[in-house]
């Protein structure tokens, strides 16, 4: 009885901080630097799990969670090393270096949120995937409930129906208050995972329904397109893997390399004024032609372009340029300008191929496919939004990539380290609540 009470208390404690991490989206702590609440709560989750590890260590589980979080965060290492090289070559002021590093390590530190995801996996195993989803849903529903309380249930659902029917062409003043884009992108990743791996349980369908409702309340069209494309790749790969895992794995690697080449070509097309041609053809690019023209002077598309260092373009847009936006709404162009030709390619490889290979290691084709389709989702939504600067989405993708084969990896690590599998790690994978 006492153990059950302690387990429930532990679950409540971690869930409470996870909910607050997803609920307080704009608040920050001023300690000379502006540290966001969500960043602080992610570190609290990691710190709390570390204390549990010290109290009652599960070495294999802790090692696996920490290692997975570090591998997932290699793009942060790449941006840091490349930027330091650029700054050293350009002999820039210390203030420039400080500004660049703070943008990577204070505002959108992917390692913090990957460690937060790892903390939930260390404490709960694969159940952490679903505890994390429930935390997102609670936070999102609380926000929506506040909007409904202020404007009325009927008014909210009237605008919600209009939003869905018009495919977001008509967005009312009430429903726009519930458009929490960062949470919508998080839920989009979960929808891919849940639709790729459907379960036959009542709780699964309840979570799926709530996930769809909250996602549709924000209604990001690019996210819907990204989900459809990700699953259009995921389902055939899943079918092929049923008959030949080796073939499916090779296809995943091939598609990942193609994606890298396309993203390099994407920058070339922008430099050749492809978006201006789209405007002349009557396609609305939402002002991106003006933005891309304004930043054109900051980069060249050739191997000799070494970049300007992380945070450079954001600083230029916010300080010196009068283009009406604080970012280019294109993560790939931003990273190309900041990291340069070769730095951009290394960053792309670290974000795509490294993750696909690592999380699909030892012939785990399912993990390889899931990592690829989630990466594809991130890439598509990042072509029109600064989605890679959304730290909560970073944490969700880390959770899903790390979590799917987590307990199997724990057992493998323990056997490799100690030559046996302890009783604590011998249990069958508990896909949790579902």
C-alpha positions as CSV (number, residue, x, y, z in Angstrom):
1,X,0.0,0.0,0.0
2,X,2.8,2.4,1.0
3,X,4.6,1.7,-2.3
4,X,1.5,2.5,-4.3
5,X,1.0,5.8,-2.5
6,X,4.6,6.7,-3.2
7,X,4.2,5.8,-6.8
8,X,1.1,7.9,-7.2
9,X,2.8,10.8,-5.4
10,X,5.8,10.5,-7.7
11,X,3.5,10.5,-10.8
12,X,1.6,13.5,-9.5
13,X,4.8,15.4,-8.8
14,X,6.3,14.9,-12.3
15,X,3.0,15.4,-14.0
16,X,2.4,18.7,-12.2
17,X,5.7,20.1,-13.4
18,X,5.2,18.7,-16.9
19,X,1.8,20.5,-17.1
20,X,3.3,23.8,-15.9
21,X,6.1,23.4,-18.6
22,X,3.4,23.3,-21.3
23,X,1.1,25.9,-19.7
24,X,3.4,28.8,-19.0
25,X,4.4,29.6,-22.6
26,X,5.5,33.3,-22.4
27,X,6.5,33.8,-18.8
28,X,10.1,34.1,-17.8
29,X,12.4,34.6,-14.8
30,X,14.7,37.6,-14.9
31,X,18.1,36.7,-13.4
32,X,20.1,39.0,-15.6
33,X,19.1,36.6,-18.4
34,X,15.5,35.9,-19.3
35,X,15.0,32.2,-18.5
36,X,11.6,31.0,-19.6
37,X,9.4,29.1,-17.1
38,X,9.2,26.1,-19.5
39,X,13.0,25.9,-19.6
40,X,13.2,26.0,-15.8
41,X,10.5,23.3,-15.5
42,X,12.3,21.1,-18.0
43,X,15.4,21.4,-15.8
44,X,13.3,20.7,-12.7
45,X,12.1,17.5,-14.3
46,X,15.7,16.5,-15.1
47,X,17.0,17.5,-11.6
48,X,14.2,15.6,-9.9
49,X,15.0,12.4,-11.9
50,X,18.6,12.9,-11.1
51,X,17.8,12.9,-7.3
52,X,15.8,9.8,-7.7
53,X,18.7,8.2,-9.5
54,X,21.0,9.1,-6.6
55,X,18.5,7.7,-4.1
56,X,17.8,4.5,-5.9
57,X,20.0,4.2,-9.0
58,X,19.0,2.2,-12.1
59,X,22.3,2.6,-13.9
60,X,21.3,1.2,-17.2
61,X,18.1,3.2,-17.4
62,X,19.8,6.4,-16.3
63,X,22.7,5.8,-18.8
64,X,20.3,5.1,-21.7
65,X,18.1,8.2,-21.0
66,X,21.1,10.5,-20.7
67,X,22.9,9.1,-23.7
68,X,19.8,9.2,-25.9
69,X,19.2,12.9,-24.9
70,X,22.8,13.8,-25.8
71,X,22.7,12.1,-29.2
72,X,19.4,13.7,-29.9
73,X,21.0,17.1,-29.1
74,X,24.0,16.8,-31.4
75,X,22.6,19.6,-33.7
76,X,23.2,21.9,-30.7
77,X,26.8,20.8,-30.5
78,X,27.2,21.4,-34.3
79,X,25.7,24.9,-34.2
80,X,28.0,25.8,-31.3
81,X,31.3,24.4,-32.8
82,X,30.6,25.9,-36.2
83,X,29.7,29.2,-34.7
84,X,32.8,29.3,-32.6
85,X,34.9,28.6,-35.7
86,X,33.1,31.4,-37.6
87,X,33.5,33.8,-34.7
88,X,37.2,32.9,-34.3
89,X,37.9,33.4,-38.0
90,X,36.1,36.7,-38.0
91,X,37.6,37.9,-34.7
92,X,34.2,39.2,-33.5
93,X,33.5,40.9,-30.2
94,X,32.8,38.9,-27.1
95,X,29.3,40.6,-27.0
96,X,28.5,38.9,-30.4
97,X,29.6,35.5,-29.1
98,X,27.6,35.9,-25.9
99,X,24.5,37.0,-27.8
100,X,24.8,34.0,-30.1
101,X,25.4,31.4,-27.4
102,X,22.5,32.8,-25.3
103,X,20.1,32.2,-28.1
104,X,21.1,28.6,-28.3
105,X,21.6,27.7,-24.6
106,X,19.1,30.0,-22.8
107,X,16.1,30.4,-25.0
108,X,15.9,27.3,-27.1
109,X,18.3,24.8,-25.5
110,X,17.3,21.5,-27.0
111,X,19.5,19.6,-24.5
112,X,17.4,20.9,-21.6
113,X,14.2,19.6,-23.1
114,X,15.7,16.4,-24.3
115,X,16.9,15.8,-20.8
116,X,13.4,16.6,-19.5
117,X,12.0,14.0,-21.9
118,X,14.7,11.6,-20.7
119,X,13.7,12.3,-17.1
120,X,10.1,11.2,-17.7
121,X,11.4,8.0,-19.5
122,X,13.8,7.3,-16.6
123,X,11.0,7.5,-14.0
124,X,8.1,6.0,-15.9
125,X,9.6,4.0,-18.8
126,X,7.5,4.0,-21.9
127,X,4.6,5.3,-19.9
128,X,6.4,8.6,-20.0
129,X,5.3,9.0,-23.6
130,X,1.7,9.0,-22.5
131,X,2.2,11.0,-19.3
132,X,3.8,13.7,-21.4
133,X,0.8,13.7,-23.8
134,X,-1.6,14.0,-21.0
135,X,0.4,16.9,-19.6
136,X,0.1,18.7,-23.0
137,X,-3.6,18.0,-23.2
138,X,-4.3,19.3,-19.6
139,X,-2.3,22.5,-20.3
140,X,-4.0,23.1,-23.7
141,X,-7.5,22.3,-22.3
142,X,-6.9,24.7,-19.4
143,X,-6.1,27.5,-22.0
144,X,-9.1,26.6,-24.1
145,X,-11.4,26.5,-21.0
146,X,-10.2,30.0,-20.0
147,X,-11.2,31.3,-23.5
148,X,-14.6,29.6,-23.2
149,X,-15.2,31.0,-19.7
150,X,-14.5,34.5,-21.1
151,X,-16.5,34.3,-24.3
152,X,-19.1,31.5,-23.9
153,X,-19.2,27.9,-25.0
154,X,-21.6,28.5,-27.9
155,X,-19.6,31.3,-29.3
156,X,-16.4,29.3,-29.1
157,X,-17.8,26.2,-30.9
158,X,-19.5,28.3,-33.5
159,X,-16.1,29.8,-34.4
160,X,-14.4,26.4,-34.1
161,X,-16.8,24.9,-36.6
162,X,-16.3,27.8,-39.0
163,X,-12.5,27.4,-38.6
164,X,-12.6,23.8,-39.6
165,X,-15.1,24.0,-42.4
166,X,-13.3,26.9,-44.1
167,X,-9.9,25.2,-43.5
168,X,-8.7,28.2,-41.5
169,X,-9.6,30.8,-44.1
170,X,-12.0,32.3,-41.6
171,X,-10.6,32.7,-38.1
172,X,-12.8,34.4,-35.5
173,X,-11.7,36.7,-32.7
174,X,-12.5,34.1,-30.0
175,X,-10.9,31.0,-31.6
176,X,-7.7,32.9,-32.3
177,X,-7.2,33.2,-28.6
178,X,-6.9,29.4,-28.5
179,X,-4.4,29.2,-31.3
180,X,-1.4,28.0,-29.3
181,X,0.8,27.2,-32.3
182,X,3.6,25.6,-30.3
183,X,1.3,23.1,-28.6
184,X,-0.5,22.4,-31.9
185,X,2.9,21.4,-33.4
186,X,3.5,19.2,-30.4
187,X,0.2,17.5,-30.8
188,X,0.8,17.1,-34.5
189,X,3.8,15.0,-33.7
190,X,1.8,12.9,-31.3
191,X,-0.9,12.4,-33.9
192,X,1.7,10.9,-36.3
193,X,2.9,8.6,-33.6
194,X,-0.6,7.5,-32.6
195,X,-1.9,7.0,-36.1
196,X,1.2,5.1,-37.1
197,X,0.9,2.8,-34.0
198,X,-2.8,2.6,-33.2
199,X,-4.0,0.8,-30.1
200,X,-7.2,-1.0,-29.3
201,X,-8.1,0.6,-26.0
202,X,-10.7,3.1,-24.8
203,X,-8.0,5.3,-23.3
204,X,-6.2,5.5,-26.6
205,X,-9.3,6.7,-28.4
206,X,-10.0,9.3,-25.7
207,X,-6.5,10.6,-25.9
208,X,-6.7,10.6,-29.7
209,X,-10.0,12.5,-29.7
210,X,-8.7,15.2,-27.2
211,X,-5.5,15.4,-29.2
212,X,-7.5,16.1,-32.4
213,X,-9.8,18.6,-30.7
214,X,-6.9,20.7,-29.3
215,X,-4.9,20.4,-32.5
216,X,-7.9,21.6,-34.6
217,X,-8.5,24.5,-32.2
218,X,-5.2,25.9,-33.3
219,X,-5.5,24.6,-36.9
220,X,-2.1,25.0,-38.5
221,X,-2.5,24.1,-42.1
222,X,1.1,23.4,-42.7
223,X,1.0,20.9,-39.8
224,X,-1.9,19.1,-41.3
225,X,0.0,18.8,-44.6
226,X,3.1,17.6,-42.8
227,X,1.1,14.9,-40.9
228,X,-0.4,13.7,-44.2
229,X,3.0,13.5,-45.9
230,X,4.7,11.9,-42.9
231,X,2.1,9.1,-42.8
232,X,2.1,8.8,-46.6
233,X,5.8,7.7,-46.1
234,X,5.2,5.9,-42.8
235,X,2.5,3.5,-43.8
236,X,4.2,2.1,-47.0
237,X,7.5,1.8,-45.1
238,X,5.7,-0.1,-42.3
239,X,4.1,-2.4,-44.9
240,X,7.5,-3.1,-46.5
241,X,9.1,-3.7,-43.1
242,X,6.6,-6.4,-42.4
243,X,8.1,-8.4,-45.2
244,X,11.7,-7.1,-45.3
245,X,13.2,-5.0,-42.5
246,X,16.4,-4.6,-44.4
247,X,14.7,-3.2,-47.4
248,X,12.7,-0.8,-45.3
249,X,15.8,0.3,-43.4
250,X,17.7,1.0,-46.6
251,X,14.7,3.0,-48.0
252,X,14.7,5.1,-44.8
253,X,18.4,5.9,-45.3
254,X,17.8,6.7,-49.0
255,X,14.9,9.0,-48.3
256,X,16.8,10.7,-45.5
257,X,19.7,11.4,-47.9
258,X,17.2,12.7,-50.5
259,X,15.7,15.1,-47.9
260,X,19.2,16.5,-47.1
261,X,19.9,17.1,-50.8
262,X,16.4,18.7,-51.3
263,X,17.1,21.1,-48.3
264,X,20.4,22.1,-49.8
265,X,18.6,22.7,-53.1
266,X,15.9,24.7,-51.3
267,X,18.4,27.3,-50.3
268,X,19.7,27.5,-53.9
269,X,16.1,28.1,-55.1
270,X,15.6,30.9,-52.6
271,X,18.8,32.5,-53.7
272,X,17.7,32.3,-57.4
273,X,14.5,34.2,-56.5
274,X,12.1,31.2,-56.8
275,X,9.6,32.8,-54.4
276,X,9.5,36.0,-56.5
277,X,8.6,33.8,-59.5
278,X,5.8,32.2,-57.4
279,X,4.5,35.7,-56.6
280,X,4.5,36.7,-60.3
281,X,2.6,33.4,-61.0
282,X,-0.1,34.6,-58.7
283,X,0.8,32.5,-55.7
284,X,0.6,34.3,-52.3
285,X,3.9,33.7,-50.4
286,X,2.7,35.8,-47.4
287,X,5.3,38.5,-47.7
288,X,8.3,36.1,-47.9
289,X,9.6,37.6,-51.1
290,X,10.2,41.0,-49.3
291,X,11.8,39.2,-46.3
292,X,14.1,37.0,-48.5
293,X,15.2,40.0,-50.6
294,X,16.0,42.0,-47.4
295,X,18.4,39.2,-46.1
296,X,19.8,38.3,-49.5
297,X,22.9,40.4,-48.8
298,X,23.9,38.3,-45.8
299,X,24.7,35.1,-47.7
300,X,26.0,33.5,-50.9
301,X,25.2,30.0,-52.1
302,X,28.6,28.6,-52.6
303,X,31.1,26.4,-50.7
304,X,33.2,29.5,-49.8
305,X,30.4,31.0,-47.7
306,X,31.4,30.3,-44.0
307,X,28.4,31.9,-42.3
308,X,28.0,34.5,-39.6
309,X,27.5,32.5,-36.4
310,X,24.3,31.4,-34.7
311,X,22.0,34.2,-33.7
312,X,23.3,36.6,-36.3
313,X,20.2,36.9,-38.5
314,X,17.8,37.2,-35.6
315,X,19.9,40.1,-34.2
316,X,20.0,41.8,-37.6
317,X,16.2,41.5,-38.1
318,X,15.4,42.8,-34.6
319,X,17.9,45.6,-34.5
320,X,18.8,47.1,-37.9
321,X,16.3,46.0,-40.4
322,X,12.8,47.4,-40.9
323,X,11.0,44.4,-42.5
324,X,8.2,44.0,-39.9
325,X,9.2,40.6,-38.7
326,X,11.6,39.3,-36.0
327,X,12.5,36.1,-38.0
328,X,12.5,34.9,-41.6
329,X,10.0,32.2,-40.8
330,X,12.3,29.7,-42.5
331,X,14.5,27.7,-40.2
332,X,16.6,26.4,-43.0
333,X,17.5,29.8,-44.6
334,X,18.2,31.1,-41.1
335,X,20.6,28.2,-40.3
336,X,22.3,28.6,-43.7
337,X,23.0,32.3,-43.1
338,X,24.2,31.6,-39.6
339,X,26.2,28.5,-40.2
340,X,27.4,28.8,-43.7
341,X,27.5,26.3,-46.6
342,X,29.4,23.4,-44.9
343,X,28.1,24.1,-41.4
344,X,24.5,24.0,-42.8
345,X,25.2,20.6,-44.4
346,X,26.8,19.2,-41.2
347,X,23.8,20.5,-39.2
348,X,21.3,18.8,-41.6
349,X,23.1,15.5,-41.3
350,X,23.1,15.7,-37.5
351,X,19.4,16.5,-37.4
352,X,18.4,13.8,-39.9
353,X,20.8,10.9,-40.7
354,X,22.4,10.8,-37.3
355,X,19.1,10.5,-35.5
356,X,17.7,8.0,-37.9
357,X,20.7,5.7,-37.7
358,X,21.1,6.0,-33.9
359,X,17.5,5.4,-32.9
360,X,17.2,2.7,-35.5
361,X,20.3,0.9,-34.4
362,X,20.6,-2.9,-34.0
363,X,18.0,-3.4,-36.7
364,X,15.2,-1.7,-35.0
365,X,13.4,-0.7,-38.2
366,X,10.3,0.5,-36.5
367,X,12.3,3.1,-34.5
368,X,14.1,4.1,-37.7
369,X,10.8,4.7,-39.5
370,X,9.2,6.6,-36.7
371,X,12.3,8.8,-36.3
372,X,12.3,9.5,-40.1
373,X,8.6,10.4,-40.4
374,X,8.9,12.7,-37.3
375,X,11.9,14.3,-38.8
376,X,10.1,14.8,-42.0
377,X,7.2,16.4,-40.1
378,X,9.6,18.8,-38.4
379,X,11.3,19.7,-41.7
380,X,8.0,20.4,-43.5
381,X,6.6,22.7,-40.7
382,X,9.9,24.4,-40.4
383,X,9.9,25.6,-44.0
384,X,7.2,28.1,-43.2
385,X,7.6,28.6,-39.5
386,X,10.4,29.0,-37.0
387,X,9.4,25.6,-35.6
388,X,12.9,24.6,-34.6
389,X,13.0,27.4,-32.2
390,X,10.0,25.9,-30.4
391,X,11.6,24.1,-27.4
392,X,8.5,22.2,-26.4
393,X,8.3,20.6,-29.8
394,X,12.0,19.7,-29.4
395,X,11.1,17.9,-26.2
396,X,8.1,16.1,-27.7
397,X,10.2,14.8,-30.7
398,X,12.9,13.7,-28.3
399,X,10.3,11.9,-26.2
400,X,8.9,10.0,-29.2
401,X,12.2,9.2,-30.8
402,X,13.8,8.1,-27.5
403,X,10.8,6.5,-26.0
404,X,9.5,4.0,-28.6
405,X,12.4,1.5,-28.0
406,X,13.5,2.8,-24.7
407,X,13.1,-0.2,-22.4
408,X,14.6,-2.6,-25.0
409,X,17.6,-0.2,-25.2
410,X,17.9,-0.2,-21.4
411,X,18.0,-4.0,-21.3
412,X,20.7,-4.1,-24.1
413,X,22.8,-1.4,-22.2
414,X,22.6,-3.3,-18.9
415,X,23.6,-6.6,-20.5
416,X,26.4,-4.9,-22.3
417,X,27.7,-3.2,-19.1
418,X,27.1,-6.0,-16.5
419,X,26.5,-9.2,-18.5
420,X,23.0,-9.7,-17.1
421,X,19.6,-8.0,-16.9
422,X,18.4,-7.1,-13.5
423,X,14.9,-7.9,-12.2
424,X,13.9,-4.2,-12.4
425,X,14.6,-4.2,-16.1
426,X,13.3,-7.7,-17.0
427,X,9.7,-6.7,-17.2
428,X,8.0,-6.8,-20.5
429,X,7.7,-3.3,-22.1
430,X,4.8,-1.6,-20.5
431,X,3.3,0.5,-23.2
432,X,1.7,2.0,-20.3
433,X,-1.6,3.4,-19.8
434,X,-2.9,2.1,-23.1
